[in-house]
């Protein structure tokens, strides 16, 4: 399952790269890309379960908030 999210208030490309790298290391993530210029986060989940995707997204939010506290994902 692949989903795209809007991600706002990322201050620099370096922070976006750090976020992308850490998300790619999460269990349940097959591949993640964060386009800094387009403010778009795309995640391909390993599972097709909506419940598993929600669990992964909680970890994604923690990563984003740690690196960029003002960033929001929608």
CHARMM internal coordinates of N, CA and C (Angstrom, degrees):
IC EDIT
DIST 1 N 1 CA 1.4429
DIST 1 CA 1 C 1.5275
ANGL 1 N 1 CA 1 C 108.12
DIST 1 C 2 N 1.3172
ANGL 1 CA 1 C 2 N 115.81
DIHE 1 N 1 CA 1 C 2 N 133.30
DIST 2 N 2 CA 1.4589
ANGL 1 C 2 N 2 CA 122.04
DIHE 1 CA 1 C 2 N 2 CA -179.66
DIST 2 CA 2 C 1.5235
ANGL 2 N 2 CA 2 C 108.68
DIHE 1 C 2 N 2 CA 2 C -120.35
DIST 2 C 3 N 1.3473
ANGL 2 CA 2 C 3 N 115.56
DIHE 2 N 2 CA 2 C 3 N 133.37
DIST 3 N 3 CA 1.4677
ANGL 2 C 3 N 3 CA 120.16
DIHE 2 CA 2 C 3 N 3 CA 178.83
DIST 3 CA 3 C 1.5286
ANGL 3 N 3 CA 3 C 109.17
DIHE 2 C 3 N 3 CA 3 C -134.87
DIST 3 C 4 N 1.3261
ANGL 3 CA 3 C 4 N 114.53
DIHE 3 N 3 CA 3 C 4 N 149.00
DIST 4 N 4 CA 1.4659
ANGL 3 C 4 N 4 CA 120.94
DIHE 3 CA 3 C 4 N 4 CA 176.66
DIST 4 CA 4 C 1.5185
ANGL 4 N 4 CA 4 C 109.32
DIHE 3 C 4 N 4 CA 4 C -116.11
DIST 4 C 5 N 1.3256
ANGL 4 CA 4 C 5 N 114.70
DIHE 4 N 4 CA 4 C 5 N 144.19
DIST 5 N 5 CA 1.4542
ANGL 4 C 5 N 5 CA 122.19
DIHE 4 CA 4 C 5 N 5 CA -178.76
DIST 5 CA 5 C 1.5175
ANGL 5 N 5 CA 5 C 109.46
DIHE 4 C 5 N 5 CA 5 C -132.55
DIST 5 C 6 N 1.3032
ANGL 5 CA 5 C 6 N 115.33
DIHE 5 N 5 CA 5 C 6 N 150.17
DIST 6 N 6 CA 1.4517
ANGL 5 C 6 N 6 CA 121.29
DIHE 5 CA 5 C 6 N 6 CA 172.19
DIST 6 CA 6 C 1.5244
ANGL 6 N 6 CA 6 C 106.88
DIHE 5 C 6 N 6 CA 6 C -86.37
DIST 6 C 7 N 1.3234
ANGL 6 CA 6 C 7 N 116.55
DIHE 6 N 6 CA 6 C 7 N 133.12
DIST 7 N 7 CA 1.4686
ANGL 6 C 7 N 7 CA 120.66
DIHE 6 CA 6 C 7 N 7 CA 178.70
DIST 7 CA 7 C 1.5243
ANGL 7 N 7 CA 7 C 107.77
DIHE 6 C 7 N 7 CA 7 C -128.07
DIST 7 C 8 N 1.3127
ANGL 7 CA 7 C 8 N 116.19
DIHE 7 N 7 CA 7 C 8 N 118.55
DIST 8 N 8 CA 1.4661
ANGL 7 C 8 N 8 CA 122.32
DIHE 7 CA 7 C 8 N 8 CA -174.06
DIST 8 CA 8 C 1.5277
ANGL 8 N 8 CA 8 C 110.91
DIHE 7 C 8 N 8 CA 8 C -110.85
DIST 8 C 9 N 1.3238
ANGL 8 CA 8 C 9 N 115.18
DIHE 8 N 8 CA 8 C 9 N 155.78
DIST 9 N 9 CA 1.4670
ANGL 8 C 9 N 9 CA 124.35
DIHE 8 CA 8 C 9 N 9 CA 173.62
DIST 9 CA 9 C 1.5245
ANGL 9 N 9 CA 9 C 114.49
DIHE 8 C 9 N 9 CA 9 C 69.42
DIST 9 C 10 N 1.3326
ANGL 9 CA 9 C 10 N 117.13
DIHE 9 N 9 CA 9 C 10 N 34.47
DIST 10 N 10 CA 1.4578
ANGL 9 C 10 N 10 CA 120.68
DIHE 9 CA 9 C 10 N 10 CA 169.59
DIST 10 CA 10 C 1.5220
ANGL 10 N 10 CA 10 C 105.70
DIHE 9 C 10 N 10 CA 10 C -86.02
DIST 10 C 11 N 1.3284
ANGL 10 CA 10 C 11 N 116.98
DIHE 10 N 10 CA 10 C 11 N 122.16
DIST 11 N 11 CA 1.4671
ANGL 10 C 11 N 11 CA 121.20
DIHE 10 CA 10 C 11 N 11 CA -171.66
DIST 11 CA 11 C 1.5257
ANGL 11 N 11 CA 11 C 115.18
DIHE 10 C 11 N 11 CA 11 C -78.36
DIST 11 C 12 N 1.3444
ANGL 11 CA 11 C 12 N 117.62
DIHE 11 N 11 CA 11 C 12 N -30.08
DIST 12 N 12 CA 1.4645
ANGL 11 C 12 N 12 CA 117.16
DIHE 11 CA 11 C 12 N 12 CA -175.80
DIST 12 CA 12 C 1.5225
ANGL 12 N 12 CA 12 C 110.93
DIHE 11 C 12 N 12 CA 12 C -149.40
DIST 12 C 13 N 1.3150
ANGL 12 CA 12 C 13 N 115.49
DIHE 12 N 12 CA 12 C 13 N 158.99
DIST 13 N 13 CA 1.4590
ANGL 12 C 13 N 13 CA 121.41
DIHE 12 CA 12 C 13 N 13 CA -179.69
DIST 13 CA 13 C 1.5234
ANGL 13 N 13 CA 13 C 111.24
DIHE 12 C 13 N 13 CA 13 C -65.26
DIST 13 C 14 N 1.3215
ANGL 13 CA 13 C 14 N 117.66
DIHE 13 N 13 CA 13 C 14 N -32.48
DIST 14 N 14 CA 1.4572
ANGL 13 C 14 N 14 CA 121.27
DIHE 13 CA 13 C 14 N 14 CA 178.72
DIST 14 CA 14 C 1.5307
ANGL 14 N 14 CA 14 C 110.92
DIHE 13 C 14 N 14 CA 14 C -63.29
DIST 14 C 15 N 1.3201
ANGL 14 CA 14 C 15 N 116.57
DIHE 14 N 14 CA 14 C 15 N -42.83
DIST 15 N 15 CA 1.4725
ANGL 14 C 15 N 15 CA 120.66
DIHE 14 CA 14 C 15 N 15 CA 177.88
DIST 15 CA 15 C 1.5225
ANGL 15 N 15 CA 15 C 110.19
DIHE 14 C 15 N 15 CA 15 C -65.02
DIST 15 C 16 N 1.3166
ANGL 15 CA 15 C 16 N 117.28
DIHE 15 N 15 CA 15 C 16 N -39.60
DIST 16 N 16 CA 1.4643
ANGL 15 C 16 N 16 CA 121.24
DIHE 15 CA 15 C 16 N 16 CA 177.72
DIST 16 CA 16 C 1.5279
ANGL 16 N 16 CA 16 C 110.33
DIHE 15 C 16 N 16 CA 16 C -61.44
DIST 16 C 17 N 1.3267
ANGL 16 CA 16 C 17 N 116.74
DIHE 16 N 16 CA 16 C 17 N -41.48
DIST 17 N 17 CA 1.4666
ANGL 16 C 17 N 17 CA 120.93
DIHE 16 CA 16 C 17 N 17 CA 178.83
DIST 17 CA 17 C 1.5297
ANGL 17 N 17 CA 17 C 111.06
DIHE 16 C 17 N 17 CA 17 C -64.54
DIST 17 C 18 N 1.3262
ANGL 17 CA 17 C 18 N 117.42
DIHE 17 N 17 CA 17 C 18 N -40.56
DIST 18 N 18 CA 1.4684
ANGL 17 C 18 N 18 CA 121.21
DIHE 17 CA 17 C 18 N 18 CA 177.69
DIST 18 CA 18 C 1.5166
ANGL 18 N 18 CA 18 C 110.81
DIHE 17 C 18 N 18 CA 18 C -63.05
DIST 18 C 19 N 1.3236
ANGL 18 CA 18 C 19 N 116.86
DIHE 18 N 18 CA 18 C 19 N -43.26
DIST 19 N 19 CA 1.4624
ANGL 18 C 19 N 19 CA 121.55
DIHE 18 CA 18 C 19 N 19 CA 179.34
DIST 19 CA 19 C 1.5275
ANGL 19 N 19 CA 19 C 109.59
DIHE 18 C 19 N 19 CA 19 C -62.26
DIST 19 C 20 N 1.3208
ANGL 19 CA 19 C 20 N 116.59
DIHE 19 N 19 CA 19 C 20 N -48.64
DIST 20 N 20 CA 1.4607
ANGL 19 C 20 N 20 CA 121.04
DIHE 19 CA 19 C 20 N 20 CA -179.77
DIST 20 CA 20 C 1.5270
ANGL 20 N 20 CA 20 C 110.92
DIHE 19 C 20 N 20 CA 20 C -58.59
DIST 20 C 21 N 1.3147
ANGL 20 CA 20 C 21 N 117.00
DIHE 20 N 20 CA 20 C 21 N -45.12
DIST 21 N 21 CA 1.4651
ANGL 20 C 21 N 21 CA 121.72
DIHE 20 CA 20 C 21 N 21 CA -179.21
DIST 21 CA 21 C 1.5334
ANGL 21 N 21 CA 21 C 111.30
DIHE 20 C 21 N 21 CA 21 C -60.39
DIST 21 C 22 N 1.3121
ANGL 21 CA 21 C 22 N 117.09
DIHE 21 N 21 CA 21 C 22 N -44.93
DIST 22 N 22 CA 1.4671
ANGL 21 C 22 N 22 CA 120.86
DIHE 21 CA 21 C 22 N 22 CA -178.27
DIST 22 CA 22 C 1.5251
ANGL 22 N 22 CA 22 C 112.16
DIHE 21 C 22 N 22 CA 22 C -70.30
DIST 22 C 23 N 1.3292
ANGL 22 CA 22 C 23 N 117.06
DIHE 22 N 22 CA 22 C 23 N -36.80
DIST 23 N 23 CA 1.4598
ANGL 22 C 23 N 23 CA 119.65
DIHE 22 CA 22 C 23 N 23 CA 177.63
DIST 23 CA 23 C 1.5311
ANGL 23 N 23 CA 23 C 110.08
DIHE 22 C 23 N 23 CA 23 C -64.68
DIST 23 C 24 N 1.3234
ANGL 23 CA 23 C 24 N 116.86
DIHE 23 N 23 CA 23 C 24 N -38.85
DIST 24 N 24 CA 1.4628
ANGL 23 C 24 N 24 CA 120.70
DIHE 23 CA 23 C 24 N 24 CA 179.66
DIST 24 CA 24 C 1.5221
ANGL 24 N 24 CA 24 C 112.94
DIHE 23 C 24 N 24 CA 24 C -64.09
DIST 24 C 25 N 1.3144
ANGL 24 CA 24 C 25 N 118.05
DIHE 24 N 24 CA 24 C 25 N -20.15
DIST 25 N 25 CA 1.4659
ANGL 24 C 25 N 25 CA 122.29
DIHE 24 CA 24 C 25 N 25 CA 179.22
DIST 25 CA 25 C 1.5297
ANGL 25 N 25 CA 25 C 112.89
DIHE 24 C 25 N 25 CA 25 C -86.40
DIST 25 C 26 N 1.3192
ANGL 25 CA 25 C 26 N 117.63
DIHE 25 N 25 CA 25 C 26 N -9.16
DIST 26 N 26 CA 1.4644
ANGL 25 C 26 N 26 CA 121.01
DIHE 25 CA 25 C 26 N 26 CA -178.10
DIST 26 CA 26 C 1.5248
ANGL 26 N 26 CA 26 C 111.44
DIHE 25 C 26 N 26 CA 26 C -71.61
DIST 26 C 27 N 1.3398
ANGL 26 CA 26 C 27 N 115.01
DIHE 26 N 26 CA 26 C 27 N 142.22
DIST 27 N 27 CA 1.4597
ANGL 26 C 27 N 27 CA 119.58
DIHE 26 CA 26 C 27 N 27 CA 171.13
DIST 27 CA 27 C 1.5196
ANGL 27 N 27 CA 27 C 107.87
DIHE 26 C 27 N 27 CA 27 C -65.55
DIST 27 C 28 N 1.2991
ANGL 27 CA 27 C 28 N 116.06
DIHE 27 N 27 CA 27 C 28 N 136.94
DIST 28 N 28 CA 1.4586
ANGL 27 C 28 N 28 CA 120.24
DIHE 27 CA 27 C 28 N 28 CA 179.87
DIST 28 CA 28 C 1.5174
ANGL 28 N 28 CA 28 C 113.63
DIHE 27 C 28 N 28 CA 28 C 97.32
DIST 28 C 29 N 1.3434
ANGL 28 CA 28 C 29 N 116.83
DIHE 28 N 28 CA 28 C 29 N -5.87
DIST 29 N 29 CA 1.4641
ANGL 28 C 29 N 29 CA 120.84
DIHE 28 CA 28 C 29 N 29 CA 179.02
DIST 29 CA 29 C 1.5260
ANGL 29 N 29 CA 29 C 108.53
DIHE 28 C 29 N 29 CA 29 C -108.52
DIST 29 C 30 N 1.3207
ANGL 29 CA 29 C 30 N 114.90
DIHE 29 N 29 CA 29 C 30 N 120.72
DIST 30 N 30 CA 1.4582
ANGL 29 C 30 N 30 CA 120.22
DIHE 29 CA 29 C 30 N 30 CA 176.58
DIST 30 CA 30 C 1.5293
ANGL 30 N 30 CA 30 C 109.82
DIHE 29 C 30 N 30 CA 30 C -81.36
DIST 30 C 31 N 1.3523
ANGL 30 CA 30 C 31 N 115.39
DIHE 30 N 30 CA 30 C 31 N -45.61
DIST 31 N 31 CA 1.4708
ANGL 30 C 31 N 31 CA 120.94
DIHE 30 CA 30 C 31 N 31 CA 177.37
DIST 31 CA 31 C 1.5233
ANGL 31 N 31 CA 31 C 109.38
DIHE 30 C 31 N 31 CA 31 C -159.83
DIST 31 C 32 N 1.3158
ANGL 31 CA 31 C 32 N 115.02
DIHE 31 N 31 CA 31 C 32 N 139.87
DIST 32 N 32 CA 1.4648
ANGL 31 C 32 N 32 CA 121.00
DIHE 31 CA 31 C 32 N 32 CA 176.71
DIST 32 CA 32 C 1.5231
ANGL 32 N 32 CA 32 C 109.05
DIHE 31 C 32 N 32 CA 32 C -131.43
DIST 32 C 33 N 1.3323
ANGL 32 CA 32 C 33 N 116.17
DIHE 32 N 32 CA 32 C 33 N 139.82
DIST 33 N 33 CA 1.4579
ANGL 32 C 33 N 33 CA 121.49
DIHE 32 CA 32 C 33 N 33 CA 174.25
DIST 33 CA 33 C 1.5256
ANGL 33 N 33 CA 33 C 108.48
DIHE 32 C 33 N 33 CA 33 C -132.97
DIST 33 C 34 N 1.3112
ANGL 33 CA 33 C 34 N 114.87
DIHE 33 N 33 CA 33 C 34 N 137.67
DIST 34 N 34 CA 1.4564
ANGL 33 C 34 N 34 CA 120.11
DIHE 33 CA 33 C 34 N 34 CA 177.67
DIST 34 CA 34 C 1.5237
ANGL 34 N 34 CA 34 C 107.10
DIHE 33 C 34 N 34 CA 34 C -122.09
DIST 34 C 35 N 1.3201
ANGL 34 CA 34 C 35 N 116.03
DIHE 34 N 34 CA 34 C 35 N 115.15
DIST 35 N 35 CA 1.4543
ANGL 34 C 35 N 35 CA 122.02
DIHE 34 CA 34 C 35 N 35 CA 178.58
DIST 35 CA 35 C 1.5287
ANGL 35 N 35 CA 35 C 107.51
DIHE 34 C 35 N 35 CA 35 C -93.54
DIST 35 C 36 N 1.3187
ANGL 35 CA 35 C 36 N 115.93
DIHE 35 N 35 CA 35 C 36 N 106.11
DIST 36 N 36 CA 1.4606
ANGL 35 C 36 N 36 CA 122.62
DIHE 35 CA 35 C 36 N 36 CA -176.44
DIST 36 CA 36 C 1.5244
ANGL 36 N 36 CA 36 C 111.92
DIHE 35 C 36 N 36 CA 36 C -60.98
DIST 36 C 37 N 1.3194
ANGL 36 CA 36 C 37 N 117.31
DIHE 36 N 36 CA 36 C 37 N -44.82
DIST 37 N 37 CA 1.4683
ANGL 36 C 37 N 37 CA 121.13
DIHE 36 CA 36 C 37 N 37 CA -176.47
DIST 37 CA 37 C 1.5314
ANGL 37 N 37 CA 37 C 112.40
DIHE 36 C 37 N 37 CA 37 C -69.99
DIST 37 C 38 N 1.3199
ANGL 37 CA 37 C 38 N 117.06
DIHE 37 N 37 CA 37 C 38 N -37.40
DIST 38 N 38 CA 1.4653
ANGL 37 C 38 N 38 CA 121.47
DIHE 37 CA 37 C 38 N 38 CA -178.44
DIST 38 CA 38 C 1.5289
ANGL 38 N 38 CA 38 C 112.38
DIHE 37 C 38 N 38 CA 38 C -88.48
DIST 38 C 39 N 1.3289
ANGL 38 CA 38 C 39 N 116.34
DIHE 38 N 38 CA 38 C 39 N -7.20
DIST 39 N 39 CA 1.4695
ANGL 38 C 39 N 39 CA 122.45
DIHE 38 CA 38 C 39 N 39 CA -177.61
DIST 39 CA 39 C 1.5270
ANGL 39 N 39 CA 39 C 110.64
DIHE 38 C 39 N 39 CA 39 C 54.24
DIST 39 C 40 N 1.3371
ANGL 39 CA 39 C 40 N 114.97
DIHE 39 N 39 CA 39 C 40 N 49.78
DIST 40 N 40 CA 1.4646
ANGL 39 C 40 N 40 CA 120.72
DIHE 39 CA 39 C 40 N 40 CA -176.09
DIST 40 CA 40 C 1.5232
ANGL 40 N 40 CA 40 C 110.06
DIHE 39 C 40 N 40 CA 40 C -131.35
DIST 40 C 41 N 1.3286
ANGL 40 CA 40 C 41 N 115.28
DIHE 40 N 40 CA 40 C 41 N 129.50
DIST 41 N 41 CA 1.4550
ANGL 40 C 41 N 41 CA 123.10
DIHE 40 CA 40 C 41 N 41 CA 176.26
DIST 41 CA 41 C 1.5252
ANGL 41 N 41 CA 41 C 107.54
DIHE 40 C 41 N 41 CA 41 C -112.30
DIST 41 C 42 N 1.3273
ANGL 41 CA 41 C 42 N 116.47
DIHE 41 N 41 CA 41 C 42 N 123.09
DIST 42 N 42 CA 1.4551
ANGL 41 C 42 N 42 CA 121.59
DIHE 41 CA 41 C 42 N 42 CA 177.78
DIST 42 CA 42 C 1.5174
ANGL 42 N 42 CA 42 C 108.01
DIHE 41 C 42 N 42 CA 42 C -117.48
DIST 42 C 43 N 1.3347
ANGL 42 CA 42 C 43 N 115.36
DIHE 42 N 42 CA 42 C 43 N 127.65
DIST 43 N 43 CA 1.4590
ANGL 42 C 43 N 43 CA 120.68
DIHE 42 CA 42 C 43 N 43 CA -179.54
DIST 43 CA 43 C 1.5220
ANGL 43 N 43 CA 43 C 108.65
DIHE 42 C 43 N 43 CA 43 C -124.90
DIST 43 C 44 N 1.3357
ANGL 43 CA 43 C 44 N 115.21
DIHE 43 N 43 CA 43 C 44 N 129.16
DIST 44 N 44 CA 1.4560
ANGL 43 C 44 N 44 CA 120.89
DIHE 43 CA 43 C 44 N 44 CA 170.96
DIST 44 CA 44 C 1.5198
ANGL 44 N 44 CA 44 C 106.34
DIHE 43 C 44 N 44 CA 44 C -103.10
DIST 44 C 45 N 1.3127
ANGL 44 CA 44 C 45 N 115.30
DIHE 44 N 44 CA 44 C 45 N 116.32
DIST 45 N 45 CA 1.4563
ANGL 44 C 45 N 45 CA 121.54
DIHE 44 CA 44 C 45 N 45 CA -177.21
DIST 45 CA 45 C 1.5297
ANGL 45 N 45 CA 45 C 110.14
DIHE 44 C 45 N 45 CA 45 C -85.76
DIST 45 C 46 N 1.3331
ANGL 45 CA 45 C 46 N 116.21
DIHE 45 N 45 CA 45 C 46 N 149.15
DIST 46 N 46 CA 1.4708
ANGL 45 C 46 N 46 CA 121.42
DIHE 45 CA 45 C 46 N 46 CA 178.40
DIST 46 CA 46 C 1.5109
ANGL 46 N 46 CA 46 C 111.60
DIHE 45 C 46 N 46 CA 46 C -70.91
DIST 46 C 47 N 1.3076
ANGL 46 CA 46 C 47 N 116.48
DIHE 46 N 46 CA 46 C 47 N -29.66
DIST 47 N 47 CA 1.4603
ANGL 46 C 47 N 47 CA 122.31
DIHE 46 CA 46 C 47 N 47 CA -177.07
DIST 47 CA 47 C 1.5288
ANGL 47 N 47 CA 47 C 109.87
DIHE 46 C 47 N 47 CA 47 C -107.58
DIST 47 C 48 N 1.3241
ANGL 47 CA 47 C 48 N 115.22
DIHE 47 N 47 CA 47 C 48 N 154.77
DIST 48 N 48 CA 1.4610
ANGL 47 C 48 N 48 CA 119.87
DIHE 47 CA 47 C 48 N 48 CA 176.36
DIST 48 CA 48 C 1.5213
ANGL 48 N 48 CA 48 C 111.63
DIHE 47 C 48 N 48 CA 48 C -94.73
DIST 48 C 49 N 1.3246
ANGL 48 CA 48 C 49 N 116.37
DIHE 48 N 48 CA 48 C 49 N 3.94
DIST 49 N 49 CA 1.4555
ANGL 48 C 49 N 49 CA 121.68
DIHE 48 CA 48 C 49 N 49 CA -178.69
DIST 49 CA 49 C 1.5242
ANGL 49 N 49 CA 49 C 111.15
DIHE 48 C 49 N 49 CA 49 C -80.41
DIST 49 C 50 N 1.3130
ANGL 49 CA 49 C 50 N 116.22
DIHE 49 N 49 CA 49 C 50 N 129.79
DIST 50 N 50 CA 1.4662
ANGL 49 C 50 N 50 CA 121.76
DIHE 49 CA 49 C 50 N 50 CA 177.57
DIST 50 CA 50 C 1.5324
ANGL 50 N 50 CA 50 C 110.24
DIHE 49 C 50 N 50 CA 50 C -63.79
DIST 50 C 51 N 1.3234
ANGL 50 CA 50 C 51 N 116.08
DIHE 50 N 50 CA 50 C 51 N -35.49
DIST 51 N 51 CA 1.4613
ANGL 50 C 51 N 51 CA 121.79
DIHE 50 CA 50 C 51 N 51 CA 179.56
DIST 51 CA 51 C 1.5356
ANGL 51 N 51 CA 51 C 111.06
DIHE 50 C 51 N 51 CA 51 C -63.74
DIST 51 C 52 N 1.3306
ANGL 51 CA 51 C 52 N 116.85
DIHE 51 N 51 CA 51 C 52 N -43.52
DIST 52 N 52 CA 1.4624
ANGL 51 C 52 N 52 CA 120.95
DIHE 51 CA 51 C 52 N 52 CA 177.55
DIST 52 CA 52 C 1.5233
ANGL 52 N 52 CA 52 C 111.10
DIHE 51 C 52 N 52 CA 52 C -64.69
DIST 52 C 53 N 1.3214
ANGL 52 CA 52 C 53 N 116.42
DIHE 52 N 52 CA 52 C 53 N -39.53
DIST 53 N 53 CA 1.4702
ANGL 52 C 53 N 53 CA 120.68
DIHE 52 CA 52 C 53 N 53 CA 178.88
DIST 53 CA 53 C 1.5272
ANGL 53 N 53 CA 53 C 110.71
DIHE 52 C 53 N 53 CA 53 C -63.26
DIST 53 C 54 N 1.3190
ANGL 53 CA 53 C 54 N 117.40
DIHE 53 N 53 CA 53 C 54 N -39.10
DIST 54 N 54 CA 1.4751
ANGL 53 C 54 N 54 CA 120.77
DIHE 53 CA 53 C 54 N 54 CA 178.50
DIST 54 CA 54 C 1.5244
ANGL 54 N 54 CA 54 C 111.32
DIHE 53 C 54 N 54 CA 54 C -64.45
DIST 54 C 55 N 1.3275
ANGL 54 CA 54 C 55 N 116.48
DIHE 54 N 54 CA 54 C 55 N -38.43
DIST 55 N 55 CA 1.4723
ANGL 54 C 55 N 55 CA 120.44
DIHE 54 CA 54 C 55 N 55 CA 177.45
DIST 55 CA 55 C 1.5275
ANGL 55 N 55 CA 55 C 110.30
DIHE 54 C 55 N 55 CA 55 C -63.50
DIST 55 C 56 N 1.3212
ANGL 55 CA 55 C 56 N 116.50
DIHE 55 N 55 CA 55 C 56 N -44.17
DIST 56 N 56 CA 1.4683
ANGL 55 C 56 N 56 CA 120.97
DIHE 55 CA 55 C 56 N 56 CA 178.86
DIST 56 CA 56 C 1.5266
ANGL 56 N 56 CA 56 C 109.91
DIHE 55 C 56 N 56 CA 56 C -62.68
DIST 56 C 57 N 1.3206
ANGL 56 CA 56 C 57 N 116.93
DIHE 56 N 56 CA 56 C 57 N -41.68
DIST 57 N 57 CA 1.4656
ANGL 56 C 57 N 57 CA 120.35
DIHE 56 CA 56 C 57 N 57 CA -177.78
DIST 57 CA 57 C 1.5300
ANGL 57 N 57 CA 57 C 112.36
DIHE 56 C 57 N 57 CA 57 C -64.03
DIST 57 C 58 N 1.3144
ANGL 57 CA 57 C 58 N 118.50
DIHE 57 N 57 CA 57 C 58 N -29.83
DIST 58 N 58 CA 1.4662
ANGL 57 C 58 N 58 CA 120.76
DIHE 57 CA 57 C 58 N 58 CA 174.99
DIST 58 CA 58 C 1.5255
ANGL 58 N 58 CA 58 C 109.82
DIHE 57 C 58 N 58 CA 58 C -63.64
DIST 58 C 59 N 1.3328
ANGL 58 CA 58 C 59 N 116.55
DIHE 58 N 58 CA 58 C 59 N -41.89
DIST 59 N 59 CA 1.4657
ANGL 58 C 59 N 59 CA 120.55
DIHE 58 CA 58 C 59 N 59 CA 177.33
DIST 59 CA 59 C 1.5251
ANGL 59 N 59 CA 59 C 111.29
DIHE 58 C 59 N 59 CA 59 C -68.40
DIST 59 C 60 N 1.3260
ANGL 59 CA 59 C 60 N 116.80
DIHE 59 N 59 CA 59 C 60 N -36.89
DIST 60 N 60 CA 1.4664
ANGL 59 C 60 N 60 CA 121.46
DIHE 59 CA 59 C 60 N 60 CA 177.46
DIST 60 CA 60 C 1.5348
ANGL 60 N 60 CA 60 C 109.67
DIHE 59 C 60 N 60 CA 60 C -61.24
DIST 60 C 61 N 1.3131
ANGL 60 CA 60 C 61 N 116.91
DIHE 60 N 60 CA 60 C 61 N -45.41
DIST 61 N 61 CA 1.4650
ANGL 60 C 61 N 61 CA 120.94
DIHE 60 CA 60 C 61 N 61 CA 179.16
DIST 61 CA 61 C 1.5269
ANGL 61 N 61 CA 61 C 111.59
DIHE 60 C 61 N 61 CA 61 C -61.04
DIST 61 C 62 N 1.3200
ANGL 61 CA 61 C 62 N 117.30
DIHE 61 N 61 CA 61 C 62 N -38.95
DIST 62 N 62 CA 1.4691
ANGL 61 C 62 N 62 CA 120.93
DIHE 61 CA 61 C 62 N 62 CA 177.86
DIST 62 CA 62 C 1.5222
ANGL 62 N 62 CA 62 C 110.83
DIHE 61 C 62 N 62 CA 62 C -63.49
DIST 62 C 63 N 1.3318
ANGL 62 CA 62 C 63 N 116.46
DIHE 62 N 62 CA 62 C 63 N -43.49
DIST 63 N 63 CA 1.4671
ANGL 62 C 63 N 63 CA 120.90
DIHE 62 CA 62 C 63 N 63 CA 179.02
DIST 63 CA 63 C 1.5243
ANGL 63 N 63 CA 63 C 110.42
DIHE 62 C 63 N 63 CA 63 C -62.00
DIST 63 C 64 N 1.3241
ANGL 63 CA 63 C 64 N 116.13
DIHE 63 N 63 CA 63 C 64 N -49.03
DIST 64 N 64 CA 1.4730
ANGL 63 C 64 N 64 CA 120.79
DIHE 63 CA 63 C 64 N 64 CA -178.50
DIST 64 CA 64 C 1.5278
ANGL 64 N 64 CA 64 C 110.20
DIHE 63 C 64 N 64 CA 64 C -61.00
DIST 64 C 65 N 1.3203
ANGL 64 CA 64 C 65 N 117.64
DIHE 64 N 64 CA 64 C 65 N -45.92
DIST 65 N 65 CA 1.4638
ANGL 64 C 65 N 65 CA 121.05
DIHE 64 CA 64 C 65 N 65 CA -178.50
DIST 65 CA 65 C 1.5187
ANGL 65 N 65 CA 65 C 112.82
DIHE 64 C 65 N 65 CA 65 C -66.02
DIST 65 C 66 N 1.3196
ANGL 65 CA 65 C 66 N 117.12
DIHE 65 N 65 CA 65 C 66 N -30.63
DIST 66 N 66 CA 1.4715
ANGL 65 C 66 N 66 CA 120.41
DIHE 65 CA 65 C 66 N 66 CA 178.17
DIST 66 CA 66 C 1.5292
ANGL 66 N 66 CA 66 C 111.04
DIHE 65 C 66 N 66 CA 66 C -70.33
DIST 66 C 67 N 1.3219
ANGL 66 CA 66 C 67 N 117.00
DIHE 66 N 66 CA 66 C 67 N -41.39
DIST 67 N 67 CA 1.4661
ANGL 66 C 67 N 67 CA 121.30
DIHE 66 CA 66 C 67 N 67 CA -176.38
DIST 67 CA 67 C 1.5288
ANGL 67 N 67 CA 67 C 111.12
DIHE 66 C 67 N 67 CA 67 C -84.77
DIST 67 C 68 N 1.3263
ANGL 67 CA 67 C 68 N 116.56
DIHE 67 N 67 CA 67 C 68 N -41.66
DIST 68 N 68 CA 1.4724
ANGL 67 C 68 N 68 CA 122.64
DIHE 67 CA 67 C 68 N 68 CA -178.57
DIST 68 CA 68 C 1.5231
ANGL 68 N 68 CA 68 C 108.74
DIHE 67 C 68 N 68 CA 68 C -131.99
DIST 68 C 69 N 1.3288
ANGL 68 CA 68 C 69 N 118.51
DIHE 68 N 68 CA 68 C 69 N 86.17
DIST 69 N 69 CA 1.4630
ANGL 68 C 69 N 69 CA 121.67
DIHE 68 CA 68 C 69 N 69 CA -175.40
DIST 69 CA 69 C 1.5348
ANGL 69 N 69 CA 69 C 115.20
DIHE 68 C 69 N 69 CA 69 C -57.71
DIST 69 C 70 N 1.3203
ANGL 69 CA 69 C 70 N 118.10
DIHE 69 N 69 CA 69 C 70 N -25.99
DIST 70 N 70 CA 1.4666
ANGL 69 C 70 N 70 CA 120.87
DIHE 69 CA 69 C 70 N 70 CA -178.42
DIST 70 CA 70 C 1.5322
ANGL 70 N 70 CA 70 C 113.30
DIHE 69 C 70 N 70 CA 70 C -89.88
DIST 70 C 71 N 1.3235
ANGL 70 CA 70 C 71 N 117.20
DIHE 70 N 70 CA 70 C 71 N -4.98
DIST 71 N 71 CA 1.4677
ANGL 70 C 71 N 71 CA 121.08
DIHE 70 CA 70 C 71 N 71 CA -177.00
DIST 71 CA 71 C 1.5280
ANGL 71 N 71 CA 71 C 110.81
DIHE 70 C 71 N 71 CA 71 C -74.04
DIST 71 C 72 N 1.3253
ANGL 71 CA 71 C 72 N 114.97
DIHE 71 N 71 CA 71 C 72 N 150.43
DIST 72 N 72 CA 1.4636
ANGL 71 C 72 N 72 CA 121.30
DIHE 71 CA 71 C 72 N 72 CA 177.39
DIST 72 CA 72 C 1.5219
ANGL 72 N 72 CA 72 C 109.33
DIHE 71 C 72 N 72 CA 72 C -131.98
DIST 72 C 73 N 1.3308
ANGL 72 CA 72 C 73 N 115.25
DIHE 72 N 72 CA 72 C 73 N 145.17
DIST 73 N 73 CA 1.4648
ANGL 72 C 73 N 73 CA 122.22
DIHE 72 CA 72 C 73 N 73 CA 177.68
DIST 73 CA 73 C 1.5167
ANGL 73 N 73 CA 73 C 107.51
DIHE 72 C 73 N 73 CA 73 C -116.89
DIST 73 C 74 N 1.3306
ANGL 73 CA 73 C 74 N 115.65
DIHE 73 N 73 CA 73 C 74 N 131.66
DIST 74 N 74 CA 1.4736
ANGL 73 C 74 N 74 CA 120.58
DIHE 73 CA 73 C 74 N 74 CA 177.50
DIST 74 CA 74 C 1.5049
ANGL 74 N 74 CA 74 C 109.88
DIHE 73 C 74 N 74 CA 74 C -130.75
END
COOR INIT
IC SEED 1 N 1 CA 1 C
IC BUILD
